[in-house]
Amino acid sequence: MDTMPMDSSEEIGILLVPYGSASPQAVATYEKIRAGYRKYFPGMTILLAFTSRLMIKRLKEREGIAILSIEEALDQLSAQGCRQVVVQSLQIVPGGEFHRLVSLSKEYEGKERNQEKRMRIRIGLPLLSGLEDCRMVSRILLDLWNEPGEEVSDKGEERSRVGHFAFDSKKEALLLAGHGTGHPADAIYSQMARILKKDHGQVLLGTIEGFPGLLEIIDELKAAGVQKVRLRPFLLVAGGHAKNDIAGSGPDSWKSTLERAGFEVDVHLSALGEMEGIVSILKEHTRRALERGDRG
């Protein structure tokens, strides 16, 4: 289904909200997501806002790009006559930033005492908000490591085919690097990792700020006898974390740390937000939030 028809769409707004990034490349991905939303939800006002005022400030100072805060975006939607709004999280898991987004949205909704003028705000859940989301993402991620031009051997035992990825299961592993969080929602990354391993074999998921971290992943890679690591971000956009923490030349980056540990590393900064299947999951979360709003 290319579009989602809705009654009275001129009175409905959708606000897409990530933490944010100071990278123009990341902003371009967010804008691509917004363009897809405009196509799928025709006639609705679709805005982008960051929860991070620091990222808003840096982006303005360094790149001259102006991004709204949640409050500014909701003010704009209200001024345009929207009486029903879905604030759609662009986080990966429902961690601390997601709960901050919810708090800011509900605080804004409660400020208007006049019931007739008050906007009804519904929340669209993050990418990984349940077991079925994890299973869907695992299926979709086949495209993330699709390496055109590589041939797959017919030897069977020596090589396995993961999607279109020529994968030497005895010597190679594909490592996805997520952000992670100190929030209990970090457990979803471990669930996602188990599903990936079950579905695809030597595909691992680690996190920068959560568990499992890179040190735990390196132990697992060594125990499996892996020699080459295909390193990819498990992030919606390829911003600062992807360029610095994952693929950077500094001594603490994942790439540098893996190389010091003796692995050959192939890194490619592909972003989840560039994949239509991933964005479709977010659109489905938005659609469900709109349906909840229709039911009051």
BAFI-3210 file (N, C-alpha, C; in Angstrom, 3 decimals, decimal comma, padded with zeros to 6 digits):
// residues 296
n [1|2|3|4|5|6|7|8|9|10|11|12|13|14|15|16|17|18|19|20|21|22|23|24|25|26|27|28|29|30|31|32|33|34|35|36|37|38|39|40|41|42|43|44|45|46|47|48|49|50|51|52|53|54|55|56|57|58|59|60|61|62|63|64|65|66|67|68|69|70|71|72|73|74|75|76|77|78|79|80|81|82|83|84|85|86|87|88|89|90|91|92|93|94|95|96|97|98|99|100|101|102|103|104|105|106|107|108|109|110|111|112|113|114|115|116|117|118|119|120|121|122|123|124|125|126|127|128|129|130|131|132|133|134|135|136|137|138|139|140|141|142|143|144|145|146|147|148|149|150|151|152|153|154|155|156|157|158|159|160|161|162|163|164|165|166|167|168|169|170|171|172|173|174|175|176|177|178|179|180|181|182|183|184|185|186|187|188|189|190|191|192|193|194|195|196|197|198|199|200|201|202|203|204|205|206|207|208|209|210|211|212|213|214|215|216|217|218|219|220|221|222|223|224|225|226|227|228|229|230|231|232|233|234|235|236|237|238|239|240|241|242|243|244|245|246|247|248|249|250|251|252|253|254|255|256|257|258|259|260|261|262|263|264|265|266|267|268|269|270|271|272|273|274|275|276|277|278|279|280|281|282|283|284|285|286|287|288|289|290|291|292|293|294|295|296]
n.u [000,847|000,798|-000,053|-001,774|-004,997|-006,832|-009,503|-010,371|-007,735|-006,420|-006,449|-004,692|-001,504|001,905|004,731|008,061|010,568|013,815|016,713|018,688|021,262|024,403|025,303|025,230|024,751|023,302|021,013|020,059|019,216|017,138|015,417|014,834|013,367|011,202|010,159|009,246|007,212|005,464|004,541|003,236|001,365|-000,637|-001,520|-001,302|000,347|003,759|006,345|009,752|011,627|014,118|015,017|017,248|018,589|021,202|022,202|020,590|021,566|024,309|024,092|022,949|024,928|027,243|026,497|024,465|021,881|018,563|016,691|013,682|012,679|010,866|008,773|008,579|007,861|005,373|003,948|003,863|002,340|-000,058|-000,752|-001,315|-003,689|-003,946|-005,480|-005,124|-002,282|000,474|003,289|006,063|008,468|011,859|013,753|015,759|015,228|012,881|014,135|015,738|015,650|013,372|011,389|011,679|010,793|008,089|007,304|007,702|005,845|003,353|003,318|003,106|000,585|-001,053|-000,989|-002,906|-005,936|-008,470|-010,685|-011,694|-009,793|-007,534|-004,853|-004,897|-002,518|-000,723|001,558|004,016|005,594|009,104|011,579|012,266|010,076|008,985|008,743|007,951|008,700|011,510|011,872|010,951|012,799|015,132|014,633|014,510|017,064|018,702|019,238|021,050|023,602|023,980|026,121|026,831|028,141|029,760|030,500|028,864|029,967|029,610|030,232|028,964|029,388|031,589|030,949|028,278|025,091|023,870|021,201|022,076|024,695|027,990|029,319|031,718|031,387|033,114|035,295|034,570|032,639|029,700|029,339|027,210|026,892|025,343|023,800|023,043|022,098|021,830|019,433|016,795|015,644|017,712|017,971|016,597|018,342|019,917|018,007|017,460|019,955|020,091|018,072|019,058|021,340|020,185|018,685|020,567|023,107|026,508|026,218|026,516|025,493|026,427|026,841|027,532|027,182|025,931|024,997|025,569|028,946|031,825|034,095|033,065|032,064|034,394|035,633|033,815|034,091|036,752|036,602|035,095|036,822|037,028|038,326|037,965|036,069|033,043|031,980|029,226|026,992|024,345|022,303|019,969|020,706|023,728|025,639|027,593|028,290|028,560|030,606|032,731|032,843|032,460|033,639|035,868|039,289|040,556|042,085|040,234|038,030|035,644|036,559|039,381|039,963|039,177|040,993|043,429|043,047|043,557|041,941|040,906|039,280|036,387|034,632|031,553|029,494|026,516|023,158|020,347|018,039|018,023|016,869|014,001|012,333|012,826|011,928|009,285|008,380|008,380|006,449|004,228|003,979|003,262|000,819|-000,710|-000,776|-002,286|-004,716|-005,363|-005,813|-008,089|-009,956|-010,148]
n.v [-001,192|002,071|004,552|006,028|006,542|009,022|010,373|013,848|014,806|017,237|018,220|016,786|016,136|015,050|014,444|013,911|012,594|012,336|011,865|013,501|015,040|016,516|016,239|016,908|014,840|013,012|014,539|014,713|012,084|011,965|013,792|012,418|010,312|011,815|012,686|010,260|009,771|011,856|011,011|008,631|009,422|011,330|014,792|015,394|017,338|017,114|017,250|017,765|017,321|017,756|016,117|016,905|019,821|020,620|019,406|020,749|023,354|023,050|022,218|024,431|026,389|025,295|024,375|025,952|025,040|024,928|023,426|022,384|022,458|020,110|021,472|023,848|022,770|021,587|023,887|025,067|023,188|023,384|026,048|025,767|024,565|021,897|019,326|016,803|014,952|012,901|012,100|010,841|008,637|008,454|006,864|003,910|002,022|002,003|003,879|006,170|008,672|008,346|008,265|010,799|012,264|011,468|012,590|015,372|015,763|015,106|016,975|019,309|018,884|019,043|021,707|023,333|024,425|024,681|022,463|022,221|023,412|021,992|019,992|016,586|014,347|011,626|008,901|007,536|004,442|003,480|002,002|-000,703|-002,177|-004,411|-008,027|-008,882|-006,713|-006,944|-009,383|-008,730|-006,739|-008,270|-009,843|-007,851|-006,786|-008,231|-006,848|-004,975|-006,049|-006,849|-007,508|-006,500|-008,167|-010,030|-013,464|-016,523|-019,479|-022,937|-024,866|-025,458|-026,562|-025,004|-022,345|-020,118|-018,832|-015,715|-013,988|-012,071|-012,121|-013,093|-015,296|-016,428|-018,677|-019,809|-018,167|-015,507|-012,769|-010,819|-007,734|-005,729|-002,467|-000,934|001,840|001,686|001,918|003,177|002,689|000,423|-000,540|-001,276|-003,988|-004,900|-004,828|-007,089|-009,062|-008,630|-009,323|-012,070|-013,030|-012,312|-013,934|-016,465|-016,415|-015,886|-016,875|-016,271|-013,466|-010,643|-008,431|-005,581|-002,922|000,599|002,006|000,239|-003,156|-006,202|-004,961|-003,800|-005,192|-007,602|-008,606|-008,961|-011,031|-013,071|-013,239|-014,099|-016,571|-017,930|-018,196|-016,269|-014,354|-012,210|-009,229|-007,856|-004,736|-002,846|-000,062|-000,130|001,852|004,543|006,739|007,754|009,368|011,253|009,193|006,961|007,767|008,455|006,935|004,329|003,899|005,522|006,858|007,137|005,892|004,641|003,873|001,474|000,182|000,590|-000,661|-003,301|-003,963|-003,789|-005,961|-007,968|-008,535|-008,531|-005,806|-004,759|-001,958|-000,272|002,495|002,264|003,286|002,531|004,035|004,534|002,428|001,178|-000,787|-000,675|001,924|001,508|000,020|001,968|003,682|002,040|001,954|004,602|004,651|002,955|004,486|006,645|005,360|004,707|007,273|007,956|006,364|007,648]
n.w [000,000|-001,068|-000,143|002,683|003,107|004,841|006,746|006,991|006,769|006,690|009,223|010,690|012,011|011,721|013,584|013,286|015,269|016,138|018,305|017,261|015,169|014,284|011,772|008,328|006,478|007,987|008,499|005,913|005,535|007,440|006,215|003,895|004,954|005,874|003,430|002,413|004,240|003,609|001,158|001,842|003,730|002,505|002,258|004,922|007,440|007,793|009,982|011,160|014,101|016,692|019,745|021,083|022,124|022,009|019,649|017,815|018,137|017,436|014,747|013,562|014,010|012,789|010,237|009,319|009,248|010,151|012,658|014,202|017,681|019,789|021,082|019,546|017,072|017,657|018,330|015,795|014,360|015,746|015,190|012,526|012,555|013,257|015,025|015,839|016,477|015,711|017,406|016,272|017,237|016,304|017,384|018,103|020,152|022,943|024,960|027,264|025,841|024,314|026,306|027,294|025,100|025,111|027,556|027,109|025,059|026,254|028,284|026,786|025,595|027,840|028,520|027,303|028,340|027,318|026,095|023,505|021,902|022,405|021,310|020,401|021,264|020,122|020,507|018,423|018,348|018,864|016,566|017,352|019,165|020,191|020,055|017,477|015,887|016,042|014,727|012,170|011,417|011,350|009,090|007,124|007,159|005,497|003,164|004,021|004,171|001,628|-000,896|-003,890|-006,745|-005,485|-005,446|-004,676|-003,254|-004,236|-002,420|-000,107|002,774|003,320|002,722|003,432|002,508|003,139|002,638|-000,090|000,465|000,283|002,364|004,419|006,659|008,481|008,785|008,641|009,955|010,330|011,777|013,538|014,721|017,255|019,074|021,845|025,361|028,726|029,838|030,913|028,552|026,951|026,904|024,723|022,592|023,083|022,707|020,001|018,984|019,527|017,863|015,323|015,219|015,305|012,935|010,916|011,459|011,632|012,421|014,271|016,932|018,562|021,031|021,479|023,868|025,556|026,330|024,576|024,731|022,790|023,723|024,761|022,383|020,875|022,290|021,689|018,901|018,668|019,950|018,105|016,035|014,056|011,359|009,634|009,766|008,915|009,218|010,179|010,726|013,149|013,083|012,712|011,174|009,500|011,257|013,579|015,425|013,757|011,985|013,659|016,201|015,278|012,621|012,630|012,515|014,891|017,975|019,653|018,216|016,875|014,576|014,679|017,125|016,656|014,631|016,022|017,625|015,920|013,721|010,302|008,863|007,274|006,550|006,191|005,837|005,927|006,444|008,525|008,118|005,434|004,262|002,825|003,870|006,627|007,240|006,657|008,830|010,833|009,750|009,994|012,764|013,171|011,820|013,430|015,754|014,870|014,459|017,099|018,002|016,557|017,825|020,145]
ca.u [000,000|001,673|-000,556|-002,765|-006,056|-007,391|-010,503|-009,995|-006,290|-005,889|-006,407|-003,795|-000,088|002,849|006,012|009,123|011,476|014,994|017,556|019,269|022,648|024,974|025,830|024,331|024,375|022,231|019,814|019,549|018,468|015,871|014,549|014,375|012,291|010,042|009,586|008,484|006,001|004,549|003,929|002,385|000,276|-000,862|-002,387|-000,988|001,545|004,817|007,472|010,895|012,154|015,091|014,891|018,487|018,831|022,616|022,342|019,959|022,500|025,507|023,735|022,731|026,201|028,243|026,008|023,410|020,628|017,660|015,790|012,779|012,536|009,528|007,800|008,399|007,127|003,980|003,363|003,602|001,216|-001,254|-001,078|-001,833|-005,023|-003,958|-006,065|-004,639|-000,878|001,277|004,715|006,669|009,852|012,837|014,748|015,798|014,537|012,200|014,996|015,560|015,245|011,972|010,536|011,727|009,892|006,723|007,064|007,562|004,599|002,205|003,345|002,565|-000,843|-001,761|-000,952|-004,133|-007,063|-009,688|-010,753|-011,976|-008,580|-006,414|-004,437|-004,737|-001,193|-000,466|002,981|004,404|006,661|010,389|011,736|012,195|009,149|008,403|009,378|007,664|009,564|012,849|011,842|010,828|014,079|016,075|014,370|014,802|018,486|019,411|019,686|022,125|024,903|023,986|027,346|026,762|029,387|030,412|029,945|028,667|030,512|028,688|030,823|028,017|029,898|032,613|030,367|026,824|024,527|023,001|020,681|022,955|026,015|028,893|029,664|032,528|030,918|034,180|036,340|034,036|031,430|029,163|029,133|026,387|027,206|024,246|024,132|022,914|021,594|021,831|018,039|016,454|015,302|018,908|017,793|016,057|019,475|020,295|016,971|017,700|021,171|019,761|017,270|019,964|022,200|019,330|018,248|021,613|024,395|027,605|025,873|026,521|025,066|026,952|026,444|028,557|026,949|025,140|025,501|027,005|029,859|032,806|034,997|032,360|031,962|035,721|035,799|032,981|034,700|037,954|036,191|034,559|037,882|036,791|039,501|037,541|034,831|032,318|031,453|028,160|026,234|022,944|021,848|019,027|021,456|025,189|026,124|028,850|028,625|029,023|031,862|033,806|032,909|032,483|034,563|036,903|040,699|041,052|042,438|039,127|036,925|035,454|037,433|040,756|040,049|039,112|042,247|044,454|042,783|044,023|040,947|040,765|037,998|035,759|033,596|030,714|028,571|025,130|022,248|019,052|017,020|018,046|016,210|012,556|011,682|012,943|011,022|007,915|008,019|008,051|005,156|003,188|003,800|002,506|-000,560|-001,394|-001,014|-003,421|-005,936|-005,671|-006,372|-009,469|-010,818|-010,156]
ca.v [000,000|003,226|005,683|005,702|007,556|009,358|011,425|015,108|014,781|018,580|018,525|015,825|016,386|014,014|015,030|012,904|013,079|011,620|012,650|014,536|014,913|017,714|015,843|017,150|013,564|012,454|015,341|014,311|010,833|012,315|014,432|011,352|009,642|012,712|012,645|009,021|009,966|012,733|010,194|007,615|010,109|012,541|015,834|015,688|018,130|016,274|018,066|017,108|018,025|017,025|016,264|017,475|021,236|020,733|019,096|021,861|024,485|022,750|022,162|025,817|027,115|024,714|024,124|026,899|024,301|025,172|022,324|022,756|021,646|019,516|022,511|024,734|022,045|021,453|025,229|025,263|022,333|023,973|027,266|025,351|024,005|020,460|018,988|015,473|014,867|011,752|012,339|009,551|008,451|007,870|006,121|002,471|001,343|002,956|004,204|007,439|009,754|008,127|008,660|012,265|012,682|011,269|013,568|016,702|015,790|015,130|018,271|020,284|018,615|019,456|023,162|023,944|024,101|024,641|021,142|022,325|023,844|021,132|018,954|015,225|013,876|010,211|008,602|006,415|003,710|003,365|000,914|-002,003|-002,002|-005,708|-009,185|-008,938|-005,715|-007,525|-010,406|-008,041|-006,090|-009,320|-010,206|-006,710|-006,477|-008,925|-005,853|-004,163|-006,637|-007,278|-007,043|-006,822|-008,553|-011,161|-014,747|-017,481|-020,786|-024,065|-025,895|-025,818|-026,534|-023,974|-021,003|-020,097|-017,650|-014,909|-013,061|-012,084|-011,864|-014,234|-015,298|-017,558|-018,818|-020,258|-017,161|-014,150|-012,415|-009,486|-007,106|-004,524|-001,631|-000,078|002,883|001,201|002,880|002,741|002,442|-001,009|-000,909|-001,820|-005,436|-005,205|-005,119|-008,491|-009,851|-008,493|-010,069|-013,499|-013,308|-012,242|-015,127|-017,604|-016,311|-015,696|-017,460|-015,451|-012,047|-010,217|-007,063|-005,009|-001,528|001,543|002,434|-000,744|-004,532|-006,418|-003,970|-004,302|-006,172|-008,888|-009,062|-009,436|-012,367|-014,007|-013,396|-014,923|-017,941|-018,550|-018,311|-015,307|-013,614|-010,978|-008,666|-006,872|-003,819|-001,969|000,577|-000,447|003,194|005,052|007,644|007,649|010,648|011,273|007,886|006,072|008,231|008,553|005,822|003,038|003,795|006,536|006,464|007,276|004,603|004,033|003,479|000,022|-000,294|000,539|-001,651|-004,618|-004,196|-004,079|-007,308|-008,922|-008,833|-007,729|-005,113|-004,084|-001,112|000,473|003,284|002,247|003,652|001,850|004,944|004,534|001,204|001,384|-001,735|-000,148|003,070|000,984|-000,347|003,211|004,141|001,203|002,435|005,854|004,324|002,422|005,610|007,396|004,590|004,904|008,613|007,932|005,734|008,501]
ca.w [000,000|-001,216|000,637|003,703|003,099|006,146|006,735|007,636|006,907|006,870|010,647|011,319|011,819|012,154|013,962|013,332|016,307|016,619|019,209|016,410|014,743|013,685|010,471|007,191|005,877|008,817|008,255|004,597|005,724|008,094|005,224|003,000|005,687|005,864|002,085|002,330|005,030|002,853|000,111|002,451|004,435|001,700|002,800|006,319|007,683|008,353|010,428|011,793|015,264|017,491|021,197|021,589|021,828|021,669|018,227|017,090|018,211|016,642|013,330|013,135|014,031|011,889|008,878|008,953|009,069|011,282|012,997|015,281|018,886|019,859|021,439|018,386|016,034|018,091|018,167|014,369|013,981|016,356|014,437|011,221|012,752|013,557|016,313|016,166|016,086|016,126|017,594|015,919|017,657|015,377|018,145|017,817|021,255|023,831|026,089|027,952|024,933|023,955|027,428|027,331|024,020|025,604|028,617|026,507|024,283|027,162|028,961|025,841|025,447|029,041|028,745|026,796|029,215|026,517|025,477|022,073|021,212|022,753|020,358|020,901|020,857|020,258|020,352|017,581|019,027|018,153|015,603|018,022|020,283|020,521|019,428|016,045|015,251|015,922|013,678|010,878|011,121|010,970|007,689|006,260|007,172|004,423|002,188|004,581|003,847|000,239|-001,532|-005,319|-007,393|-004,825|-005,842|-003,595|-003,603|-004,155|-001,570|000,949|004,148|003,481|002,651|003,563|001,869|003,989|001,640|-001,244|001,011|000,240|003,776|004,844|008,033|009,377|008,933|008,593|010,702|010,102|013,078|013,544|015,875|017,664|020,037|023,211|026,342|030,107|030,198|030,818|027,171|026,306|026,778|023,396|021,713|023,292|022,042|018,572|018,676|019,527|016,667|014,180|015,220|014,952|011,542|009,916|011,806|012,157|012,397|015,664|017,216|019,786|021,229|021,916|025,250|026,286|026,366|024,723|024,183|021,834|024,344|024,776|020,997|020,457|022,880|020,928|017,583|018,813|020,289|016,890|015,042|012,979|010,908|008,966|010,295|008,110|010,237|009,691|011,813|013,396|013,436|011,715|010,292|009,601|011,763|014,309|016,001|012,692|011,399|014,650|017,148|014,594|011,490|012,712|012,546|016,255|018,600|020,397|017,339|016,727|013,499|015,172|018,198|016,031|013,911|017,028|018,131|014,928|012,684|009,082|009,023|006,145|007,135|005,239|006,654|005,462|007,533|008,496|007,612|003,972|003,812|002,799|004,768|007,987|007,349|006,632|010,197|011,519|009,221|010,586|014,138|013,064|011,436|014,612|016,666|014,316|014,740|018,521|018,120|016,035|018,817|021,325]
c.u [000,884|001,238|-001,569|-003,827|-006,613|-008,435|-009,970|-008,494|-005,688|-005,802|-005,466|-002,349|000,744|004,191|007,035|010,223|012,601|015,668|018,166|020,722|023,108|025,544|024,826|023,875|023,242|020,932|019,202|018,759|017,135|014,898|014,030|013,240|011,035|009,372|008,760|007,189|004,991|003,825|002,909|001,180|-000,050|-001,817|-002,111|000,278|002,574|005,999|008,554|011,357|013,168|014,742|016,118|018,665|020,299|022,844|021,711|020,919|023,721|025,218|023,545|024,056|027,175|027,790|024,952|022,070|019,778|016,709|014,951|012,995|011,129|008,484|007,523|007,582|005,654|003,264|002,974|002,412|-000,102|-001,710|-001,659|-003,189|-005,085|-004,538|-005,735|-003,218|-000,284|002,723|005,401|008,137|010,684|014,008|014,702|015,017|013,876|012,992|014,709|015,096|013,796|011,056|010,560|010,798|008,433|006,374|006,846|006,240|003,379|002,138|002,762|001,054|-001,627|-001,789|-002,243|-005,320|-008,383|-009,728|-010,971|-010,727|-007,411|-006,124|-004,386|-003,414|-001,073|001,002|003,172|005,639|007,946|010,458|011,563|011,349|008,473|009,093|009,164|008,471|010,960|012,898|011,747|012,141|015,111|015,883|014,794|016,300|019,295|019,977|020,871|023,491|024,915|025,197|027,307|028,136|030,109|029,716|029,854|029,137|029,440|029,189|029,974|028,558|030,871|032,015|028,855|026,308|023,563|022,432|021,521|024,400|026,850|029,619|030,428|032,279|031,995|035,197|035,809|032,822|030,987|028,793|028,362|026,648|026,049|024,694|024,133|022,486|021,733|020,449|017,758|016,082|016,507|018,791|017,258|017,192|019,928|019,283|017,171|018,918|020,897|018,993|018,152|020,827|021,407|018,988|019,391|022,972|025,382|027,349|025,694|026,061|025,636|026,549|027,595|028,419|026,147|025,811|024,826|027,829|030,895|033,724|034,353|032,274|033,306|035,995|035,022|033,576|035,929|037,598|035,674|035,616|037,739|038,081|039,128|036,191|034,280|031,563|030,450|027,449|024,826|022,304|020,924|019,722|022,949|025,756|027,441|029,244|029,184|030,409|033,015|033,935|033,043|033,610|035,744|038,317|041,298|041,250|041,279|037,949|036,828|036,402|038,865|040,934|040,027|040,417|043,388|044,295|043,114|043,060|041,160|039,374|037,590|034,593|032,863|029,624|027,184|024,212|020,920|017,966|016,992|017,293|014,691|011,837|011,715|011,974|009,567|007,453|007,624|006,700|004,006|002,934|002,998|001,043|-001,348|-001,700|-002,185|-004,739|-006,338|-006,295|-007,800|-010,441|-010,937|-009,397]
c.v [001,244|004,413|005,197|006,783|007,769|010,454|012,650|015,221|016,170|018,963|017,597|016,190|015,211|014,697|013,911|013,400|012,087|012,437|013,809|014,286|016,242|017,431|016,154|015,865|012,919|013,210|014,984|013,010|011,100|012,941|013,420|010,571|010,503|012,726|011,380|009,091|010,829|011,952|009,221|008,217|011,412|013,511|016,189|016,540|017,247|017,176|017,195|017,965|017,140|017,151|016,977|018,932|021,467|020,454|020,190|023,041|024,246|022,773|023,566|026,558|026,612|024,650|025,110|026,250|024,456|023,987|022,749|021,886|021,054|020,592|023,431|024,052|021,891|022,793|025,459|024,430|022,882|025,198|026,934|024,650|022,526|020,226|017,557|015,349|013,547|012,216|010,987|009,516|007,872|007,274|004,637|001,693|002,393|003,218|005,573|008,565|009,598|008,591|010,176|012,850|012,579|012,337|014,966|016,824|015,901|016,436|019,353|020,121|019,147|020,948|023,852|023,489|023,987|023,327|021,212|022,697|022,887|020,110|017,609|014,692|012,387|009,956|007,388|005,740|003,649|002,129|-000,459|-001,865|-003,301|-006,801|-009,207|-007,893|-006,278|-008,556|-009,777|-007,395|-007,127|-009,730|-009,081|-006,481|-007,263|-007,924|-005,038|-004,724|-007,262|-006,670|-007,405|-007,195|-009,700|-012,453|-015,675|-018,847|-021,859|-025,151|-026,240|-025,639|-025,385|-022,566|-021,120|-018,811|-016,972|-013,815|-013,203|-011,877|-013,132|-014,298|-016,559|-017,763|-019,291|-019,159|-015,734|-013,988|-011,026|-008,906|-005,803|-003,766|-000,678|000,949|002,344|002,301|002,302|002,444|000,936|-001,466|-001,421|-003,326|-005,830|-005,488|-006,575|-009,424|-009,825|-009,323|-011,563|-013,888|-013,288|-013,501|-016,364|-017,597|-016,429|-016,278|-016,438|-013,957|-011,611|-008,771|-006,650|-003,548|-000,698|001,855|001,442|-002,106|-005,354|-005,307|-004,609|-005,351|-007,557|-009,480|-009,627|-010,830|-013,415|-014,281|-014,304|-016,376|-018,680|-018,705|-017,374|-014,558|-012,263|-010,535|-007,652|-005,972|-002,852|-001,310|-000,015|000,830|003,703|005,957|007,449|009,012|010,494|009,940|006,949|006,471|008,211|007,301|004,470|002,964|004,746|005,971|006,582|005,932|003,903|003,617|001,971|-000,535|-000,446|-000,540|-003,068|-004,952|-004,501|-005,488|-008,385|-009,259|-007,953|-007,111|-004,451|-003,279|-000,354|001,173|003,376|002,496|002,930|002,726|005,074|003,345|001,346|000,444|-001,273|001,005|002,605|000,543|000,892|003,760|003,339|001,613|003,741|005,572|003,807|003,536|006,464|006,664|004,706|006,271|008,689|007,324|006,560|007,903]
c.w [000,000|-000,380|001,648|003,700|004,485|005,976|007,460|007,818|007,100|008,344|011,411|011,000|012,314|012,411|014,131|014,263|016,625|017,717|018,438|016,111|014,169|012,296|009,363|006,515|006,657|008,585|006,910|004,689|006,409|007,094|004,204|003,648|005,659|004,489|001,884|003,102|004,279|001,758|000,697|003,161|003,713|002,390|004,238|006,408|008,392|008,705|011,063|012,965|015,962|018,967|021,769|021,164|021,469|020,191|017,359|017,005|017,331|015,152|012,767|013,019|012,962|010,439|008,407|008,700|010,319|011,452|014,202|016,515|018,885|020,138|020,261|017,295|016,396|018,011|016,706|013,906|014,534|015,574|013,065|011,345|013,016|014,945|016,737|015,622|016,575|016,224|017,413|016,314|016,519|016,146|017,747|018,869|022,151|025,110|026,669|027,053|024,487|025,076|027,632|026,268|024,473|026,640|028,057|025,752|025,193|027,949|028,068|025,709|026,639|029,288|028,325|027,627|028,460|025,736|023,965|021,274|021,440|021,649|021,065|020,363|021,146|019,942|019,446|018,168|018,200|017,267|016,241|019,281|020,680|019,733|017,925|015,281|015,028|014,806|012,292|010,475|010,701|009,516|006,741|006,115|006,158|003,414|002,695|004,240|002,462|-000,458|-003,014|-005,870|-006,732|-005,233|-004,641|-004,061|-003,477|-003,202|-000,359|002,339|004,361|003,497|002,797|002,961|002,817|003,096|000,384|-000,805|000,968|001,574|004,123|006,330|008,996|009,665|009,053|009,508|010,270|011,457|012,901|014,835|016,161|018,697|021,457|024,155|027,738|030,642|030,121|029,406|026,394|026,093|025,402|022,404|021,859|022,635|020,534|018,157|018,605|018,270|015,421|014,081|014,819|013,465|010,542|010,283|012,340|011,925|013,848|015,778|018,557|019,889|021,781|023,402|026,077|026,295|025,275|024,086|023,292|022,449|024,409|023,368|020,523|021,035|022,091|019,550|017,650|019,106|019,066|015,804|013,865|012,642|010,275|009,503|009,308|009,089|009,626|010,877|011,922|013,940|012,338|010,713|010,514|009,972|012,492|014,890|014,938|012,203|012,391|015,511|016,460|013,568|011,563|012,772|013,942|016,923|019,294|019,521|017,264|015,667|014,007|016,232|017,640|015,300|014,889|017,605|017,109|013,811|011,448|009,120|007,712|006,704|006,039|006,024|006,026|006,651|007,397|007,885|006,110|003,393|003,926|003,752|006,218|008,193|007,349|008,018|010,994|011,048|009,819|012,036|014,153|012,744|012,633|015,614|016,179|014,586|016,196|018,744|017,627|017,029|020,095|022,453]
res [m|d|t|m|p|m|d|s|s|e|e|i|g|i|l|l|v|p|y|g|s|a|s|p|q|a|v|a|t|y|e|k|i|r|a|g|y|r|k|y|f|p|g|m|t|i|l|l|a|f|t|s|r|l|m|i|k|r|l|k|e|r|e|g|i|a|i|l|s|i|e|e|a|l|d|q|l|s|a|q|g|c|r|q|v|v|v|q|s|l|q|i|v|p|g|g|e|f|h|r|l|v|s|l|s|k|e|y|e|g|k|e|r|n|q|e|k|r|m|r|i|r|i|g|l|p|l|l|s|g|l|e|d|c|r|m|v|s|r|i|l|l|d|l|w|n|e|p|g|e|e|v|s|d|k|g|e|e|r|s|r|v|g|h|f|a|f|d|s|k|k|e|a|l|l|l|a|g|h|g|t|g|h|p|a|d|a|i|y|s|q|m|a|r|i|l|k|k|d|h|g|q|v|l|l|g|t|i|e|g|f|p|g|l|l|e|i|i|d|e|l|k|a|a|g|v|q|k|v|r|l|r|p|f|l|l|v|a|g|g|h|a|k|n|d|i|a|g|s|g|p|d|s|w|k|s|t|l|e|r|a|g|f|e|v|d|v|h|l|s|a|l|g|e|m|e|g|i|v|s|i|l|k|e|h|t|r|r|a|l|e|r|g|d|r|g]
***
